[in-house]
Amino acid sequence: MIPCGYHRYYYRQEEMLRHSLEEYETIGTRGQQVKETEERLFELYKDPALCYKPEELSKRGGAYYSDAACECINSIYNDKKNAYGSEYAK
């Protein structure tokens, strides 16, 4: 079992290198993929009538960072004193 998705780069170095090289040759680097996705998203966001979550958002990565950030802000503002709370923000 690998506890975190990012650990696969440490525990499966050769496999991840092969995968990265295959992607580089076929669909580009992760940075290139994210840049293209961001460009498509910005085009979609120009439409003020956009009323759905674009599929591209799920391809960008970092899906739950905003949830964690909002929970952290909520916890500090409301002085919840939990793992996200103010005692950890000092």
C-alpha positions as CSV (number, residue, x, y, z in Angstrom):
1,M,0.0,0.0,0.0
2,I,1.2,3.5,-0.9
3,P,-0.3,6.0,1.5
4,C,-0.2,9.0,-0.7
5,G,-0.4,9.4,-4.5
6,Y,2.8,11.5,-4.6
7,H,4.8,8.7,-3.0
8,R,4.6,6.6,-6.1
9,Y,7.3,8.9,-7.5
10,Y,9.6,7.8,-4.7
11,Y,8.6,4.1,-4.5
12,R,8.1,3.5,-8.2
13,Q,10.7,5.7,-9.8
14,E,11.4,3.7,-13.0
15,E,7.7,3.1,-13.6
16,M,6.9,6.8,-13.1
17,L,9.8,7.9,-15.3
18,R,8.6,5.6,-18.1
19,H,5.1,6.9,-17.8
20,S,6.3,10.5,-17.8
21,L,8.4,9.9,-20.9
22,E,5.5,8.2,-22.7
23,E,3.2,11.2,-21.9
24,Y,6.0,13.6,-23.1
25,E,6.2,11.8,-26.4
26,T,2.4,11.6,-26.9
27,I,0.5,14.4,-25.1
28,G,3.2,16.6,-23.7
29,T,4.6,17.3,-20.2
30,R,2.2,17.7,-17.3
31,G,3.0,21.5,-17.4
32,Q,2.0,21.6,-21.1
33,Q,-1.2,19.7,-20.4
34,V,-2.1,22.0,-17.5
35,K,-1.4,25.1,-19.6
36,E,-3.6,23.9,-22.4
37,T,-6.4,23.1,-19.9
38,E,-6.1,26.5,-18.3
39,E,-6.3,28.2,-21.7
40,R,-9.5,26.2,-22.4
41,L,-10.9,27.1,-19.0
42,F,-10.2,30.8,-19.5
43,E,-12.0,30.7,-22.8
44,L,-15.0,29.1,-21.1
45,Y,-15.0,31.6,-18.3
46,K,-15.3,34.5,-20.7
47,D,-18.9,33.4,-21.1
48,P,-21.0,35.1,-18.4
49,A,-23.8,32.6,-19.1
50,L,-21.6,29.7,-18.1
51,C,-23.7,27.8,-15.5
52,Y,-22.0,24.5,-15.1
53,K,-18.7,23.1,-13.8
54,P,-16.5,22.6,-16.9
55,E,-15.1,19.1,-17.4
56,E,-11.6,20.6,-17.8
57,L,-11.6,21.5,-14.1
58,S,-11.3,17.8,-13.2
59,K,-8.3,17.5,-15.5
60,R,-6.4,20.4,-14.0
61,G,-5.6,18.7,-10.7
62,G,-5.7,20.1,-7.2
63,A,-9.4,19.4,-7.0
64,Y,-9.6,19.6,-3.2
65,Y,-7.0,22.3,-2.4
66,S,-9.8,24.9,-2.4
67,D,-11.9,22.8,0.0
68,A,-8.9,22.6,2.3
69,A,-8.2,26.3,2.1
70,C,-11.8,27.2,2.8
71,E,-12.0,24.9,5.8
72,C,-8.8,26.4,7.1
73,I,-10.1,29.9,6.8
74,N,-13.4,28.9,8.4
75,S,-11.6,27.2,11.2
76,I,-9.3,30.2,11.9
77,Y,-12.1,32.7,11.6
78,N,-14.5,30.7,13.9
79,D,-11.6,29.7,16.3
80,K,-12.5,26.1,16.0
81,K,-9.1,25.0,17.4
82,N,-9.0,21.9,15.2
83,A,-6.2,20.6,12.9
84,Y,-6.9,23.6,10.6
85,G,-7.4,26.0,13.6
86,S,-5.8,29.1,14.8
87,E,-3.2,27.4,17.0
88,Y,-1.6,26.1,13.9
89,A,-1.7,29.4,12.0
90,K,0.6,31.2,14.5
